Amino acid sequence: MNIKVVDTLDGHLLEEAWALYYEAFRELNTLTVQRHLMYRQEFDDMMRDPRVQKYLYPNDDGSLCGFSTYTNDLDAVPLISPQYFQRRWPQRYAERRIWYIGFVAVHPSGRAIRVFAELIGAMQSVAAAQNGVVGFDVCQYNDEKHHLSRASELLVRRLPNEVRVERADEQSYWLYEFPGTA
């Protein structure tokens, strides 16, 4: 495995990470109701936040072909409710054995599936070794087009630990369109 885990990104690596992240998520903003692409300042803040680990997967030439974010400080993740996890698993929450995957960005190359699998495997193995819990979100588009929830489940079931998988929550967006009269 070629993965390096760091607490912060700066300089050239930050720029390269932004380019990969932007390319991976910009199209989703036209396909989903909820914004999936952080604004640049939000991204920079997260990349410099030491509470959030960055899992980097470089190519043989050293350029990034994938990276992800992972944290067990749930207050560092915008738009989730740490209180949900605290209520559900109070002891694990107190012991910081609950992690959240913020995103997984991979270069759309022939190795994308392998890179995605290795990043997910590396993060999941941290929680599995501590009898922890991992959360992440998948939009309907990515689930229907890329089967991400099913693929992630298959990947974690390959770990030597027993795992229980469930859909924790679901949010739907409703639209009311009033077409003009003919």
C-alpha positions, -999 to 999 in steps of 0.1 A, spaced: 0 0 0 12 34 -10 -8 56 14 7 84 35 -13 99 64 -7 136 73 -24 161 95 -20 192 73 -14 201 37 4 233 25 22 247 -5 24 227 -37 7 196 -22 -23 218 -11 -26 231 -47 -24 196 -62 -49 183 -37 -73 211 -46 -70 204 -83 -77 167 -77 -106 174 -53 -121 201 -77 -120 177 -106 -135 149 -86 -165 168 -72 -173 198 -95 -197 179 -117 -217 167 -87 -228 203 -81 -248 201 -113 -262 167 -105 -272 169 -69 -292 194 -48 -268 195 -19 -234 212 -27 -206 186 -27 -178 209 -37 -164 229 -8 -155 265 -16 -117 270 -18 -114 287 16 -134 258 32 -111 233 15 -80 251 26 -92 254 62 -99 217 63 -66 208 48 -48 229 74 -70 215 103 -49 190 122 -80 173 137 -87 159 102 -63 133 88 -55 134 51 -49 100 35 -27 106 4 -23 81 -24 6 91 -47 14 78 -82 48 63 -88 59 98 -100 48 113 -66 17 131 -80 -16 126 -62 -39 101 -77 -62 99 -47 -68 113 -12 -94 114 15 -102 129 48 -108 110 80 -114 122 116 -126 110 150 -131 146 161 -167 149 148 -168 186 156 -144 191 127 -170 178 102 -194 205 90 -230 194 84 -231 163 106 -245 161 141 -219 148 167 -248 146 191 -264 118 170 -233 97 174 -229 106 211 -265 95 218 -262 63 198 -227 52 210 -220 71 242 -189 51 253 -174 50 218 -180 87 214 -164 95 248 -134 73 238 -132 89 203 -138 56 186 -162 71 160 -147 83 127 -161 101 98 -149 100 62 -154 135 48 -147 125 12 -127 103 -11 -113 119 -42 -97 98 -69 -82 107 -103 -105 92 -130 -77 69 -143 -76 32 -149 -65 28 -113 -95 47 -97 -112 17 -83 -81 3 -68 -71 37 -53 -106 41 -39 -105 6 -24 -71 11 -8 -81 45 7 -113 31 21 -95 0 34 -68 20 51 -93 42 69 -117 14 79 -89 -7 93 -81 20 119 -116 19 133 -119 -19 130 -87 -23 151 -104 -3 179 -139 -18 176 -150 16 163 -177 31 141 -172 48 107 -197 71 91 -198 87 57 -224 100 33 -232 90 -3 -255 111 -25 -282 93 -45 -264 100 -78 -232 83 -67 -251 54 -52 -271 48 -83 -243 55 -108 -213 41 -90 -229 19 -63 -207 35 -36 -225 23 -6 -225 -13 -18 -189 -11 -29 -178 3 4 -197 -24 22 -180 -51 2 -146 -35 10 -152 -35 47 -165 -70 47 -131 -81 34 -115 -69 67 -108 -97 92 -132 -80 117 -169 -87 120 -188 -57 107 -224 -45 109 -236 -22 81 -267 -1 82 -281 30 65 -281 56 93 -302 83 78 -316 96 46 -326 130 35 -346 137 3 -351 170 -14 -386 178 -29 -393 203 -56 -426 219 -66 -425 233 -102 -453 254 -115 -452 254 -153 -466 284 -171 -501 281 -186 -501 271 -223 
